[in-house]
Amino acid sequence: MGAVFAVVLVMVGVAAALALYRLLRGPSSLDRVVALDVVVVLTLVAAGVYVAYYRDGSNIPLLAAVALVGFVGSTAAARLAVRRERHR
């Protein structure tokens, strides 16, 4: 079972590296907002894998809070980016 979690964490790490590449090299601000949202989701996935591996449910409220902050942050950033695109 430990091998499955290791493989999942490697896959999450590769996905995070690709998302960070898009975050740094994104041609537009909306691409960067989406990449940042993907990084937040991948962080939640990694924390979820930790919760599943150690069977420690004490971090679940933290996962919910980070998910909410990530959603609100990406929504606000997307609205700001759309406003900037309209004024150009």
C-alpha positions in Angstrom: 0.0 0.0 0.0 2.9 2.3 0.7 4.0 2.0 -3.0 0.7 3.2 -4.2 0.9 6.3 -2.1 4.5 6.9 -3.3 3.4 6.6 -6.9 0.5 9.0 -6.3 2.8 11.6 -4.6 5.3 11.3 -7.5 2.5 11.9 -10.0 1.3 14.9 -7.9 4.8 16.2 -7.9 5.1 16.0 -11.6 1.8 17.7 -12.1 2.8 20.5 -9.7 6.1 21.0 -11.6 4.1 21.3 -14.9 1.7 23.7 -13.2 4.5 25.8 -11.8 6.0 26.0 -15.3 2.7 27.3 -16.7 2.5 29.7 -13.7 5.9 31.2 -14.6 5.7 31.1 -18.4 1.9 31.7 -18.9 1.3 34.0 -21.8 -1.7 35.7 -20.1 -2.7 36.4 -16.6 -5.7 34.1 -16.9 -3.3 31.2 -17.6 -1.4 32.1 -14.5 -4.6 32.2 -12.4 -5.6 28.8 -13.7 -2.1 27.4 -13.0 -2.2 28.8 -9.4 -5.6 27.2 -8.9 -4.2 23.9 -10.1 -1.3 24.2 -7.6 -3.8 24.8 -4.8 -5.8 21.7 -5.8 -2.6 19.6 -6.0 -1.6 20.8 -2.6 -5.0 19.6 -1.3 -4.5 16.3 -3.1 -1.1 15.8 -1.4 -2.6 16.7 2.0 -5.5 14.3 1.3 -3.0 11.5 0.5 -1.3 12.3 3.8 -4.6 12.0 5.6 -5.4 8.7 3.9 -1.9 7.2 4.5 -1.7 8.1 8.2 -5.5 7.7 8.8 -5.4 11.0 10.6 -8.7 12.9 10.2 -7.6 15.9 12.2 -6.5 17.7 9.1 -9.8 17.5 7.2 -11.0 20.9 8.4 -7.7 22.4 7.3 -8.3 20.9 3.8 -11.8 22.5 3.7 -10.4 25.9 4.7 -7.6 25.8 2.1 -10.1 24.7 -0.6 -12.3 27.6 0.3 -9.5 30.1 0.3 -8.2 28.7 -3.0 -11.7 29.0 -4.6 -12.3 32.6 -3.4 -8.8 33.6 -4.4 -9.0 32.2 -7.9 -12.4 33.7 -8.4 -11.3 37.1 -7.3 -8.1 36.9 -9.5 -10.2 35.8 -12.5 -12.6 38.8 -12.1 -9.7 41.2 -11.8 -8.0 39.7 -14.9 -11.3 40.0 -16.9 -11.6 43.7 -15.8 -8.1 44.4 -16.9 -8.7 42.8 -20.3 -11.9 44.9 -20.8 -10.1 48.2 -20.1 -7.4 47.6 -22.7 
